[in-house]
């Protein structure tokens, strides 16, 4: 059953929580995604079968949560994640972040490391507003951004264009994690498809090189795309969580 949490900022966050033993698992979805996606639902079913606590939720402006998507940004959505973790969970959690959710997970880990037992990044996209958006704009897109304050790009995942605003890029620039030391004092497992055209494998390699972590492993899956939702890929996500649970 979907429940709602109102944050200190007044945002109404939709979530679904499964009780169980700890450390619990928290799923953090991607850009313009919601908590009904294949990976989130699969992990909930796994957690229920294992008797493990599990939490999935919608950032503000996503899914059933309040707010307009265009009004949000990395800062707001990381606040949402920290609010649900601080309020709805107890003790350290394993964060499973997909795409943008991987960036959000890293921001959570930086702000409240005592609440993180481990981190699984699925095509994690830290700093994507800077490195995968702004840095790749054509001259025409740069002009459009300057003159009208936004760029419209076709989306592979929606009939509607993806609107990237100057405000969204500026907000992302305030929350970068690959430009300063990044301490991850817990097990980290990164999963990355080699056929991912949205977040290329070079991003995972850069994160692995940049992070200060004594137990970090990267698994490259030949032919896997950005969705990373085939039965084999879903099995690898569960395997990564299990690996963290058994890590010394």
C-alpha positions as a Python dict, from the first residue, in 0.01 Angstrom:
ca = {
    (1, 'X'): (0, 0, 0),
    (2, 'X'): (129, 344, -94),
    (3, 'X'): (182, 579, 198),
    (4, 'X'): (290, 942, 214),
    (5, 'X'): (547, 1138, 413),
    (6, 'X'): (548, 1517, 430),
    (7, 'X'): (903, 1652, 450),
    (8, 'X'): (1025, 1962, 633),
    (9, 'X'): (1014, 2142, 299),
    (10, 'X'): (642, 2061, 267),
    (11, 'X'): (682, 1805, -10),
    (12, 'X'): (450, 1502, 1),
    (13, 'X'): (655, 1194, -79),
    (14, 'X'): (487, 870, -186),
    (15, 'X'): (651, 552, -63),
    (16, 'X'): (599, 180, -20),
    (17, 'X'): (766, 9, 274),
    (18, 'X'): (807, -358, 354),
    (19, 'X'): (893, -449, 714),
    (20, 'X'): (1172, -693, 789),
    (21, 'X'): (1512, -739, 942),
    (22, 'X'): (1804, -506, 889),
    (23, 'X'): (2007, -378, 738),
    (24, 'X'): (1722, -270, 516),
    (25, 'X'): (1743, -195, 144),
    (26, 'X'): (1641, 143, 2),
    (27, 'X'): (1588, 179, -373),
    (28, 'X'): (1661, 518, -530),
    (29, 'X'): (1522, 553, -880),
    (30, 'X'): (1648, 738, -1183),
    (31, 'X'): (1574, 1063, -1361),
    (32, 'X'): (1203, 1087, -1450),
    (33, 'X'): (1150, 734, -1317),
    (34, 'X'): (923, 621, -1035),
    (35, 'X'): (897, 347, -774),
    (36, 'X'): (685, 117, -996),
    (37, 'X'): (978, 31, -1223),
    (38, 'X'): (1096, -323, -1289),
    (39, 'X'): (1402, -306, -1066),
    (40, 'X'): (1221, -153, -768),
    (41, 'X'): (935, -403, -779),
    (42, 'X'): (1170, -698, -830),
    (43, 'X'): (1380, -598, -530),
    (44, 'X'): (1071, -560, -315),
    (45, 'X'): (962, -914, -403),
    (46, 'X'): (1311, -1040, -320),
    (47, 'X'): (1316, -854, 11),
    (48, 'X'): (974, -989, 108),
    (49, 'X'): (1086, -1344, 32),
    (50, 'X'): (1401, -1288, 240),
    (51, 'X'): (1222, -1118, 529),
    (52, 'X'): (1435, -808, 480),
    (53, 'X'): (1320, -449, 527),
    (54, 'X'): (1273, -263, 199),
    (55, 'X'): (1176, 90, 100),
    (56, 'X'): (1101, 244, -239),
    (57, 'X'): (971, 595, -297),
    (58, 'X'): (905, 869, -552),
    (59, 'X'): (1108, 1189, -546),
    (60, 'X'): (901, 1507, -552),
    (61, 'X'): (776, 1573, -905),
    (62, 'X'): (795, 1200, -981),
    (63, 'X'): (526, 932, -970),
    (64, 'X'): (267, 993, -701),
    (65, 'X'): (466, 1246, -501),
    (66, 'X'): (370, 1613, -497),
    (67, 'X'): (522, 1889, -707),
    (68, 'X'): (607, 1951, -1070),
    (69, 'X'): (903, 1767, -1219),
    (70, 'X'): (1032, 2083, -1387),
    (71, 'X'): (1049, 2263, -1051),
    (72, 'X'): (1282, 2007, -893),
    (73, 'X'): (1649, 1925, -907),
    (74, 'X'): (1928, 1718, -755),
    (75, 'X'): (1921, 1923, -436),
    (76, 'X'): (1548, 1871, -380),
    (77, 'X'): (1557, 1503, -466),
    (78, 'X'): (1854, 1429, -242),
    (79, 'X'): (1666, 1607, 39),
    (80, 'X'): (1369, 1381, -29),
    (81, 'X'): (1590, 1072, -8),
    (82, 'X'): (1751, 1183, 317),
    (83, 'X'): (1410, 1261, 467),
    (84, 'X'): (1261, 919, 394),
    (85, 'X'): (1574, 738, 515),
    (86, 'X'): (1599, 944, 835),
    (87, 'X'): (1228, 923, 913),
    (88, 'X'): (1118, 582, 790),
    (89, 'X'): (1418, 355, 849),
    (90, 'X'): (1625, 252, 1148),
    (91, 'X'): (1995, 183, 1150),
    (92, 'X'): (2228, 151, 850),
    (93, 'X'): (2069, 81, 511),
    (94, 'X'): (2194, -61, 184),
    (95, 'X'): (2133, 203, -81),
    (96, 'X'): (2056, 77, -432),
    (97, 'X'): (2076, 368, -674),
    (98, 'X'): (1982, 342, -1041),
    (99, 'X'): (2128, 600, -1281),
    (100, 'X'): (2054, 939, -1118),
    (101, 'X'): (1969, 739, -806),
    (102, 'X'): (2336, 644, -790),
    (103, 'X'): (2425, 1013, -763),
    (104, 'X'): (2155, 1065, -501),
    (105, 'X'): (2289, 765, -306),
    (106, 'X'): (2638, 916, -306),
    (107, 'X'): (2499, 1246, -175),
    (108, 'X'): (2315, 1058, 100),
    (109, 'X'): (2631, 867, 184),
    (110, 'X'): (2831, 1190, 203),
    (111, 'X'): (2575, 1361, 427),
    (112, 'X'): (2483, 1073, 659),
    (113, 'X'): (2745, 795, 628),
    (114, 'X'): (2644, 648, 962),
    (115, 'X'): (2313, 543, 804),
    (116, 'X'): (2472, 356, 513),
    (117, 'X'): (2570, -11, 537),
    (118, 'X'): (2663, -40, 171),
    (119, 'X'): (2588, 97, -174),
    (120, 'X'): (2494, -64, -505),
    (121, 'X'): (2515, 161, -810),
    (122, 'X'): (2332, 50, -1125),
    (123, 'X'): (2464, 257, -1416),
    (124, 'X'): (2531, 522, -1153),
    (125, 'X'): (2535, 873, -1301),
    (126, 'X'): (2712, 1109, -1061),
    (127, 'X'): (2748, 1469, -1185),
    (128, 'X'): (2550, 1390, -1503),
    (129, 'X'): (2409, 1743, -1527),
    (130, 'X'): (2763, 1869, -1580),
    (131, 'X'): (2936, 1583, -1759),
    (132, 'X'): (2659, 1419, -1966),
    (133, 'X'): (2441, 1723, -2030),
    (134, 'X'): (2613, 2062, -2020),
    (135, 'X'): (2948, 1934, -2148),
    (136, 'X'): (2788, 1765, -2451),
    (137, 'X'): (2563, 2048, -2570),
    (138, 'X'): (2604, 2161, -2929),
    (139, 'X'): (2657, 2527, -3012),
    (140, 'X'): (2288, 2551, -3109),
    (141, 'X'): (2182, 2405, -2774),
    (142, 'X'): (2407, 2647, -2590),
    (143, 'X'): (2243, 2934, -2774),
    (144, 'X'): (1896, 2800, -2693),
    (145, 'X'): (1990, 2763, -2328),
    (146, 'X'): (2116, 3121, -2315),
    (147, 'X'): (1823, 3274, -2505),
    (148, 'X'): (1527, 3079, -2370),
    (149, 'X'): (1660, 2927, -2049),
    (150, 'X'): (1612, 2565, -2152),
    (151, 'X'): (1698, 2295, -2403),
    (152, 'X'): (1444, 2041, -2533),
    (153, 'X'): (1581, 1696, -2616),
    (154, 'X'): (1395, 1391, -2750),
    (155, 'X'): (1353, 1116, -2490),
    (156, 'X'): (1390, 746, -2558),
    (157, 'X'): (1168, 674, -2259),
    (158, 'X'): (879, 915, -2319),
    (159, 'X'): (676, 1074, -2597),
    (160, 'X'): (739, 1409, -2434),
    (161, 'X'): (1072, 1589, -2489),
    (162, 'X'): (1314, 1614, -2203),
    (163, 'X'): (1329, 1977, -2093),
    (164, 'X'): (1666, 2071, -1943),
    (165, 'X'): (1659, 2414, -1781),
    (166, 'X'): (1942, 2643, -1682),
    (167, 'X'): (1811, 2630, -1325),
    (168, 'X'): (1834, 2248, -1326),
    (169, 'X'): (2194, 2257, -1448),
    (170, 'X'): (2288, 2526, -1195),
    (171, 'X'): (2135, 2322, -913),
    (172, 'X'): (2325, 2013, -1022),
    (173, 'X'): (2650, 2209, -1019),
    (174, 'X'): (2600, 2272, -647),
    (175, 'X'): (2592, 1899, -568),
    (176, 'X'): (2880, 1749, -764),
    (177, 'X'): (3058, 1453, -602),
    (178, 'X'): (3347, 1384, -841),
    (179, 'X'): (3523, 1719, -792),
    (180, 'X'): (3622, 1672, -426),
    (181, 'X'): (3729, 1377, -209),
    (182, 'X'): (3455, 1116, -180),
    (183, 'X'): (3488, 883, 117),
    (184, 'X'): (3276, 568, 107),
    (185, 'X'): (3358, 376, 427),
    (186, 'X'): (3143, 72, 344),
    (187, 'X'): (3119, -193, 69),
    (188, 'X'): (3031, -56, -277),
    (189, 'X'): (2924, -260, -578),
    (190, 'X'): (2891, -91, -917),
    (191, 'X'): (2701, -260, -1202),
    (192, 'X'): (2736, -128, -1554),
    (193, 'X'): (2627, -241, -1900),
    (194, 'X'): (2874, -204, -2185),
    (195, 'X'): (2591, -112, -2428),
    (196, 'X'): (2465, 174, -2211),
    (197, 'X'): (2447, 482, -2435),
    (198, 'X'): (2292, 707, -2167),
    (199, 'X'): (2559, 657, -1901),
    (200, 'X'): (2869, 510, -2066),
    (201, 'X'): (3102, 272, -1881),
    (202, 'X'): (3361, 551, -1854),
    (203, 'X'): (3145, 707, -1582),
    (204, 'X'): (3164, 393, -1368),
    (205, 'X'): (3539, 373, -1420),
    (206, 'X'): (3580, 737, -1318),
    (207, 'X'): (3372, 684, -1004),
    (208, 'X'): (3571, 374, -912),
    (209, 'X'): (3897, 563, -957),
    (210, 'X'): (3776, 869, -768),
    (211, 'X'): (3612, 717, -461),
    (212, 'X'): (3806, 643, -146),
    (213, 'X'): (3678, 296, -62),
    (214, 'X'): (3853, -15, 67),
    (215, 'X'): (3589, -252, -74),
    (216, 'X'): (3468, -136, -414),
    (217, 'X'): (3403, -366, -710),
    (218, 'X'): (3281, -289, -1060),
    (219, 'X'): (3098, -549, -1268),
    (220, 'X'): (3076, -482, -1643),
    (221, 'X'): (2804, -672, -1825),
    (222, 'X'): (2862, -714, -2198),
    (223, 'X'): (2564, -605, -2404),
    (224, 'X'): (2353, -475, -2115),
    (225, 'X'): (2182, -141, -2178),
    (226, 'X'): (2086, 144, -1947),
    (227, 'X'): (1766, -21, -1826),
    (228, 'X'): (1965, -312, -1676),
    (229, 'X'): (1635, -497, -1623),
    (230, 'X'): (1673, -835, -1793),
    (231, 'X'): (1634, -1138, -1566),
    (232, 'X'): (2012, -1185, -1567),
    (233, 'X'): (2073, -820, -1474),
    (234, 'X'): (1811, -831, -1199),
    (235, 'X'): (1989, -1137, -1063),
    (236, 'X'): (2317, -946, -1057),
    (237, 'X'): (2156, -666, -853),
    (238, 'X'): (2034, -915, -593),
    (239, 'X'): (2376, -1080, -596),
    (240, 'X'): (2544, -744, -530),
    (241, 'X'): (2316, -677, -232),
    (242, 'X'): (2382, -1027, -97),
    (243, 'X'): (2754, -973, -139),
    (244, 'X'): (2736, -659, 74),
    (245, 'X'): (2532, -840, 339),
    (246, 'X'): (2803, -1106, 371),
    (247, 'X'): (3102, -869, 348),
    (248, 'X'): (3328, -859, 651),
}
